[in-house]
């Protein structure tokens, strides 16, 4: 495997150059991300990109739980919707500043995810089923508690994103930068976490929980933290989305789309890497909205299924795996780890 | 330093261990030998908190409390059976994981160098995936990982399992050196010959009970084997 032998041949001196290369890749990616603004993309295109980045954040939170926590979630719509409603209600009913309400929305999603803790004892498909059921509860709650949520009619009267230091976050360019910044921040948190001793322990837990316990790893607590963190990230992006689009209804905020799309995006991009889910989300979302929709206006999602199936068959490690295979020198750590793990 | 009193345990309704009374001396290597199904691994799993039990487990005279990970933090570390290494991680990552308890994290690199001095072969393979190692090397990784946790007591489960005889000797040479450094070791082993070659104390288990407890030195191997295979005329008894 080129990646592995590469790593062993230049172990110690590679660390510094790898860091340099990592910074280079990071700068390149950031330039790429800011390109639409510089090139003057149309409001329609920026709108698509904002939605794609919201999905990217959600896919990142799904992949974090799947990759580090070893848990497959079919219920991220719950965290996404709770974050959205939480933030919209805080801002709309209690007058909390929107930029404070958004992280608080994430926090509320985290608190609600505590209800999932008993399911952590379940593994594999049983956990997936439990979280699927869990997600349904919130759609029903949001519909039934109409004194709080406005019921099926939805929620419209809550503030959008504010203007900060003369920079209007509510217009397309402003929203784009804000959502992008959030994706970058959480991606960095994910990377740091994965590199720490906790990240190593989490990867080992996925292999054998008992073998980690006998050297002092409290596997249950670590998995709990991953669930809470994943719920927080999903909640924050739900909240961001809520303030950008300006209305909420239960069938939208808790739609199964928010559970399914991050899975497709993360698997397509390569859920074992950090950048994979982000790129997977952007590619998949733009493909769906721009290409699939024009080909098959109704039921265009069927093409996503086909594209995903082809990807899984041809490149089980997704986009990041492909990149790592063909561009081993450029790939750097963030992308190449997935490939390394399957060498 | 570690002691069990009337220890019974098992899996759900099935009791495997019956009233086991054992003492593991500090700085000594205690071997638990016995045929398949004697309850050796069950004993180890009970000691490390992976199974519920009745009776008492005492460390330095105080009842042992806590879950498996907590016991490991307190210094009771197991090297699991079957050379259980994390296959998708490099040798070095496997070793570093052993240093997970907070008290081990400060001098991680010195700790690693100590392991590489101990297992030079692992240093050559430090960046290789553990899943690609030979059986003997994987056993070294598993032991090294346990040692990285700076155990007060290291429990090793069946290190000879599935290894070629030459490799078994190599692994036991390492165990002998470990013992020489003063590590308290509890060794589970089916292979009585190699176990006796390193042990200070020997306990023979059969059908979930300890049927012989002796010093390894001067132990009558014929008598041990008679008991081991439950041959006619063998007299049971703790000769302590």
Interface residues (C-beta under 8 A of the other chain):
Chain A: X4 X7 X8 X11 X197 X200 X201 X203 X204 X207 X208 X210 X211 X212 X213 X214 X215 X216 X217 X218 X219 X340 X341 X342 X343
Chain B: X48 X50 X67 X68 X69 X70 X72 X73 X77 X78 X79 X80 X84 X85 X86 X87 X88 X89 X93 X94 X96 X97 X98 X99 X100 X101 X105 X126 X127 X128 X129 X145 X146 X148 X149
